[in-house]
Amino acid sequence: MNQLRIVSKDGKLLADSREIALMLGKSHFHLVRDIDSYINVIDQNPDLDSDKFFSESIYQSGTGKSYKMYLLTKIGCDMVANKMTGPKGILFTATYVSRFEEMERKLLNTDTPSYMIPDPVERAKKWISEEENRQHLESKTLLLEQQISEIEPKLTYLDKILTSKGTITITQIAKDYGLSGTALNKILHEERIQYKVNKQWVLYTKYTNKGFTQSETIDITRSNGEPDVTMNTRWTQKGRLFIHEILTRRGILPFMDRESLGA
């Protein structure tokens, strides 16, 4: 289980979106996308300031490539937590609240311990009280981390897509959902995403420049023995993600996500 670190920057206490995504068992790419949508709505109201919730930043991957991330204030974490349901949402809320409170106490502390008061008896009582509170918070944090670790989800289908490379056939995609290639092609046709030309499914103009598909030329031999070629449509991982969003809207989930949900 990762440690949710709270850092102080420019007078704000902030949490890293990457660590939050890991705690929630959610793709960081999708958490950033969600936060982008929150900011778009917040910034439409002149009385609200999205900077009080989220601070955009960047990080570098192991390959040196830069990616967007966010630093979240406590109310930014509140907004993310409000969208969560079930044990994960509860445990995330309890954890980040504890972390922010712990950091706030650290910043309030001075070089002189708070229990250093003149009366020796009261000083001893205060020290004992603060030590008990510290140990209680430490135990509570460890328990929360154990509980979250125990319900940490398996790799999601979206994670699988985002880490995959290359193209894939419609039949391969359909198999992940318990569908046939024919059934999935029919759904995409009903959604007015593709239509058939000379036995090949092609995208409507609206989607042709989205990078969803690639056409593959295949050498074949006709029944009369003559060589020929045929075109086949293969889907990129970007297109696979697009299909996943469409099927999710229809309530069709991939097998690996059904297992994690107990469906």
Backbone torsions as a table, in degrees:
resi	resn	phi	psi	omega
1	MET	NA	133.5	-178.7
2	ASN	-78.1	155.8	175.0
3	GLN	-89.8	127.2	176.1
4	LEU	-83.1	108.1	-178.5
5	ARG	-91.7	139.8	174.9
6	ILE	-111.1	125.1	-178.8
7	VAL	-115.6	154.6	177.4
8	SER	-104.1	122.0	-178.6
9	LYS	-142.9	125.4	179.1
10	ASP	52.8	39.2	177.3
11	GLY	79.5	7.0	179.8
12	LYS	-117.1	148.2	170.7
13	LEU	-95.6	127.5	-170.0
14	LEU	-133.8	148.9	175.5
15	ALA	-118.0	148.0	-176.1
16	ASP	-83.1	128.2	-179.1
17	SER	-62.0	-28.5	179.7
18	ARG	-66.2	-42.2	179.4
19	GLU	-70.0	-35.8	178.1
20	ILE	-65.1	-43.5	178.9
21	ALA	-60.1	-40.7	179.9
22	LEU	-65.1	-41.0	178.4
23	MET	-62.6	-37.4	-176.7
24	LEU	-83.7	-6.0	-176.8
25	GLY	66.7	34.5	-173.9
26	LYS	-121.2	146.3	176.0
27	SER	-61.8	132.8	179.2
28	HIS	-62.2	-36.0	178.0
29	PHE	-55.8	-43.0	-177.4
30	HIS	-77.9	-30.8	175.2
31	LEU	-65.6	-43.1	177.5
32	VAL	-61.6	-41.2	178.8
33	ARG	-62.2	-40.2	178.3
34	ASP	-64.7	-43.4	-179.4
35	ILE	-64.5	-38.5	175.8
36	ASP	-56.5	-41.5	-179.1
37	SER	-69.6	-35.9	177.1
38	TYR	-63.3	-43.7	-178.3
39	ILE	-63.4	-41.5	179.5
40	ASN	-58.4	-39.6	179.8
41	VAL	-73.2	-46.0	-178.6
42	ILE	-59.0	-43.9	-175.4
43	ASP	-70.4	-9.6	176.0
44	GLN	-78.2	-14.7	179.3
45	ASN	-102.9	114.9	-177.5
46	PRO	-63.9	-16.8	-179.8
47	ASP	-87.3	-4.8	-179.2
48	LEU	-115.2	153.2	-179.5
49	ASP	-130.7	112.7	-177.3
50	SER	-63.8	-21.3	178.9
51	ASP	-65.6	-20.1	177.5
52	LYS	-76.9	-12.5	-179.5
53	PHE	-108.2	-47.2	-171.7
54	PHE	-136.9	142.5	176.5
55	SER	-125.4	115.4	-177.0
56	GLU	-71.1	141.0	178.5
57	SER	-148.0	-176.5	177.4
58	ILE	-135.3	157.9	172.7
59	TYR	-140.0	161.0	-180.0
60	GLN	-108.6	135.3	177.2
61	SER	-78.7	177.9	179.1
62	GLY	-61.6	-23.1	179.3
63	THR	-85.6	-4.6	-179.6
64	GLY	92.6	-3.8	-179.9
65	LYS	-77.7	139.8	-178.3
66	SER	-90.6	139.7	178.3
67	TYR	-132.6	154.8	180.0
68	LYS	-80.0	144.1	174.2
69	MET	-144.2	175.4	177.4
70	TYR	-132.7	148.5	169.1
71	LEU	-105.9	127.1	-173.0
72	LEU	-107.3	135.0	171.0
73	THR	-78.0	178.3	180.0
74	LYS	-61.4	-41.5	-180.0
75	ILE	-73.6	-22.7	172.8
76	GLY	-67.7	-41.3	175.4
77	CYS	-64.3	-37.6	177.4
78	ASP	-57.2	-43.7	-177.5
79	MET	-64.5	-42.7	178.4
80	VAL	-64.8	-44.3	-177.7
81	ALA	-64.5	-33.9	-179.4
82	ASN	-64.3	-20.4	179.2
83	LYS	-88.4	-6.6	-176.1
84	MET	-96.6	148.7	175.5
85	THR	-130.1	161.9	175.6
86	GLY	82.0	-174.4	-175.9
87	PRO	-56.2	-39.5	-177.5
88	LYS	-62.4	-42.8	179.6
89	GLY	-64.0	-40.4	-179.7
90	ILE	-65.5	-47.5	-177.7
91	LEU	-68.6	-36.0	175.8
92	PHE	-61.9	-45.3	179.8
93	THR	-60.0	-47.9	-179.6
94	ALA	-61.4	-37.8	-177.6
95	THR	-70.6	-49.2	-176.0
96	TYR	-70.0	-33.1	176.3
97	VAL	-61.8	-44.6	178.4
98	SER	-62.6	-41.4	-178.7
99	ARG	-65.2	-44.8	179.9
100	PHE	-64.3	-41.5	179.9
101	GLU	-65.0	-39.9	179.0
102	GLU	-62.2	-43.8	180.0
103	MET	-67.3	-39.1	178.6
104	GLU	-61.3	-40.4	178.5
105	ARG	-65.3	-39.4	179.3
106	LYS	-62.1	-41.3	-179.1
107	LEU	-69.8	-27.3	179.3
108	LEU	-78.9	-21.4	-178.9
109	ASN	-67.7	142.3	174.5
110	THR	-106.4	-176.5	179.1
111	ASP	-66.6	-24.7	178.9
112	THR	-93.6	119.7	-179.7
113	PRO	-54.8	144.7	-176.8
114	SER	-64.6	-22.9	-178.1
115	TYR	-83.1	-3.0	-179.6
116	MET	-80.7	79.9	177.9
117	ILE	-114.0	159.4	-173.0
118	PRO	-57.2	-47.6	-175.5
119	ASP	-69.5	117.6	-175.8
120	PRO	-63.4	-35.2	-179.9
121	VAL	-68.7	-47.6	179.2
122	GLU	-65.0	-34.6	178.5
123	ARG	-62.9	-43.1	179.0
124	ALA	-64.7	-42.5	179.0
125	LYS	-62.2	-42.3	-178.4
126	LYS	-66.8	-39.8	179.0
127	TRP	-62.6	-44.8	180.0
128	ILE	-61.9	-42.8	-179.6
129	SER	-62.2	-46.0	-179.5
130	GLU	-67.0	-35.9	178.9
131	GLU	-68.1	-39.7	177.2
132	GLU	-63.6	-41.0	178.5
133	ASN	-64.2	-40.8	-179.7
134	ARG	-64.1	-45.6	-179.4
135	GLN	-66.4	-37.0	178.2
136	HIS	-63.1	-45.4	179.4
137	LEU	-63.5	-39.9	179.7
138	GLU	-64.1	-43.8	179.0
139	SER	-64.9	-40.9	-180.0
140	LYS	-63.9	-40.9	179.9
141	THR	-65.1	-43.4	179.4
142	LEU	-63.7	-39.0	179.2
143	LEU	-65.2	-43.3	179.1
144	LEU	-62.3	-42.1	-179.9
145	GLU	-64.0	-38.9	178.4
146	GLN	-65.4	-42.6	-179.5
147	GLN	-64.2	-42.5	179.5
148	ILE	-66.5	-39.3	179.3
149	SER	-62.8	-37.3	-178.2
150	GLU	-67.2	-28.6	-179.2
151	ILE	-104.9	12.3	178.8
152	GLU	-57.0	124.9	-174.2
153	PRO	-73.4	160.8	173.5
154	LYS	-71.3	169.3	176.7
155	LEU	-54.2	128.3	-179.3
156	THR	-83.0	165.6	178.7
157	TYR	-63.2	-36.2	178.4
158	LEU	-64.1	-40.9	176.6
159	ASP	-59.7	-40.0	179.9
160	LYS	-61.8	-43.0	179.4
161	ILE	-63.8	-46.5	-174.4
162	LEU	-67.7	-23.2	179.4
163	THR	-97.6	-3.7	-179.8
164	SER	-87.3	159.9	178.0
165	LYS	-133.0	166.9	176.2
166	GLY	81.7	-176.4	-179.0
167	THR	-105.3	167.4	-174.2
168	ILE	-148.8	150.1	-179.7
169	THR	-80.9	160.8	179.0
170	ILE	-64.2	-32.6	179.2
171	THR	-66.0	-39.4	178.2
172	GLN	-64.7	-41.8	178.1
173	ILE	-64.4	-46.6	-177.4
174	ALA	-58.8	-36.8	-177.7
175	LYS	-60.9	-33.1	179.8
176	ASP	-63.5	-22.6	-177.1
177	TYR	-107.7	3.2	-177.9
178	GLY	76.7	24.2	179.5
179	LEU	-110.7	164.5	171.1
180	SER	-91.7	160.8	176.9
181	GLY	-60.6	-37.6	178.9
182	THR	-62.2	-44.1	-179.5
183	ALA	-64.4	-41.5	-179.5
184	LEU	-68.8	-40.5	176.3
185	ASN	-59.5	-37.9	179.6
186	LYS	-64.4	-41.4	178.6
187	ILE	-62.2	-45.1	-179.6
188	LEU	-65.5	-31.7	176.2
189	HIS	-70.4	-41.5	178.2
190	GLU	-63.3	-32.6	179.3
191	GLU	-81.3	3.6	-179.2
192	ARG	56.4	46.9	176.6
193	ILE	-104.1	-31.6	-178.4
194	GLN	-144.6	161.3	175.5
195	TYR	-145.7	169.1	-172.3
196	LYS	-101.7	134.0	175.0
197	VAL	-133.1	117.0	179.7
198	ASN	50.6	48.1	176.2
199	LYS	71.9	4.8	177.0
200	GLN	-113.6	133.3	175.2
201	TRP	-78.0	127.3	178.3
202	VAL	-128.1	155.2	-177.0
203	LEU	-80.7	148.8	170.8
204	TYR	-65.1	156.2	-175.1
205	THR	-50.9	-36.6	-177.8
206	LYS	-56.5	-27.5	-174.4
207	TYR	-112.5	-2.3	-171.7
208	THR	-65.6	-28.6	-177.1
209	ASN	-103.6	21.6	-178.4
210	LYS	-91.4	-8.3	-178.6
211	GLY	76.4	25.2	-177.8
212	PHE	-81.3	-30.8	-174.6
213	THR	-134.8	165.2	171.7
214	GLN	-138.5	139.2	178.5
215	SER	-90.2	135.8	-178.3
216	GLU	-116.9	131.2	177.2
217	THR	-91.6	126.1	-177.8
218	ILE	-118.8	129.7	175.5
219	ASP	-77.9	131.4	179.0
220	ILE	-133.4	168.4	175.4
221	THR	-122.6	123.0	-178.7
222	ARG	-69.1	165.6	-178.6
223	SER	-61.5	-23.2	178.4
224	ASN	-88.4	5.4	178.0
225	GLY	91.3	-4.7	-178.5
226	GLU	-82.0	138.3	178.2
227	PRO	-73.4	150.2	178.9
228	ASP	-157.0	177.5	176.4
229	VAL	-129.6	153.3	175.1
230	THR	-136.9	155.9	-178.8
231	MET	-102.7	139.7	-179.9
232	ASN	-131.2	138.2	-180.0
233	THR	-93.2	126.4	175.8
234	ARG	-116.2	147.0	-176.7
235	TRP	-100.3	136.5	174.8
236	THR	-78.9	171.4	177.6
237	GLN	-66.1	-30.0	175.1
238	LYS	-64.9	-41.8	177.3
239	GLY	-67.6	-35.5	178.5
240	ARG	-63.8	-39.7	176.7
241	LEU	-64.9	-38.9	178.1
242	PHE	-61.9	-44.4	178.4
243	ILE	-63.4	-40.4	179.5
244	HIS	-59.0	-41.7	179.9
245	GLU	-65.0	-39.0	179.0
246	ILE	-65.6	-46.8	-178.3
247	LEU	-66.8	-36.2	178.3
248	THR	-62.1	-39.8	177.7
249	ARG	-62.4	-30.1	179.1
250	ARG	-86.4	0.7	179.8
251	GLY	80.3	18.2	179.3
252	ILE	-102.3	112.4	-177.1
253	LEU	-106.1	150.5	175.7
254	PRO	-69.5	156.1	-177.3
255	PHE	-55.1	-43.9	-173.7
256	MET	-67.1	-28.2	176.4
257	ASP	-80.1	-30.8	177.0
258	ARG	-63.8	-37.1	-179.3
259	GLU	-65.8	-42.5	-178.1
260	SER	-68.2	-26.1	179.1
261	LEU	-91.1	-4.1	-179.0
262	GLY	74.7	20.7	-177.8
263	ALA	-84.4	NA	NA
